[in-house]
């Protein structure tokens, strides 16, 4: 067991394993648990996976083939705005964590920006 746990935690995220274990135990032991079906009603889940929409490529991407400059002119400003919002959010979170974890180490904003660019 001592050798299995480290291998298992590297292969499966511990939070996923915990949620799965509690779900199985709750179901097997018939523990009282509120489910989505209880909250939304059984009719919300009637039909199973058949009620999900089919995957389709958005029509906007067909414009990429016919007029790439016009497509980029529309999409690029929104993409840049979203990237900037994500970067600012990350930097603010970094500052917050630095303030909470008062261990004398500061996070590198430069590394955070590079990480955002790579992601």
N, C-alpha and C positions, 0 to 999 in steps of 0.2 A: 504493500500500500504506500510505503514511503517513497518508492521509486515511480509508482504510477501517477501520483498526484502532480508532480512537476511536469511530467510529460503531457498529462491531460490538460493542465492549465495553460500550457504553451499552445496546444492544438485547439482548444475551445476556450473562448473568453469566459472568465469566471462568472460574470454577470449573466451571460446566456445560460451557463450550466445551472446557476442558482434558480433562475426563472423556470427553466425546464423541470428541475427537480421538484420545486414547489408546486408546479402545475400538475405533475404526475402524482405526487403525494396527495394533493387536494382531491384529485379525481378518484384515486384508488381508495383513499380513506373516507370518501364521501363527506369531506369537510364543507361547512357552509361557506360559499364564496360567491360574491357578486360577479356576474359575467357581463359581457357586452350585450348578450341576448336578454339578460334581465333588465338592463337599462334602456336599450333601444327597442325591445320587443322582438319576438321570434320572427315576425313578418319582415323585419329589416334584413334578415339573413336568409330568407326564403329564396331558393334557386341556386344557392351555393356559388361556385365560381362561374357558372354560366351567365350570371347577371353582370359580371364585370365587363367593361367596354373592351373591344378588341384593340390591339396595338396598331396604330397607323402613324406614318410619318406626317408631321404637320404640313399643310399646304404651303406654308411660307418657305419651306426648304426647296420646293420646286422652283421658286424664284431665284434661288442661288445658282441653278444651272443656266437659266435663261438670261438673267441680268445680275451678275455677281456684284457689280459696283453699287447698284441701287439697293440690293439686299444688305450689303455691308453698311451703307449709309444709314439705313434704318436700325440695324441691329447693334452696330458698334457703340453708339452712345449709351444704350441701355446696358451693354456688357461692361463698359468702362465704369459706369455708375455702380453697378452691382459689385464689381471688383473693389472699388474704393470703399463702399459700405462694408464689405467683408473685411478689408484690411483694417479699417478704423475699429470695427467691432473686435477684431483679434487683438489689436494694440491696447484697447481699453480693458479687455479681459486680462491681458498680460499685466497691466498696471494694477488691476484689482488683486490678482493673485500675488503679485509682489508685495502689496500692502498687507494682505492677510498672512502670507507665509513670511513672517518676520525672521528669516534665518540669515540675513546678511548678504544673500545672493540676489542679484538682480537679473531678470530675464533680458535676453538680448533682443532689442527691437529690430536690429538688422537681420538677425537670423529668422525672426518671425516674418518679416517682409519677404525674405528670400523663400521661406517655406510657403507662404501664400502664393508666390509666383510660380513655384513648382507644382502646387496642388491644382 
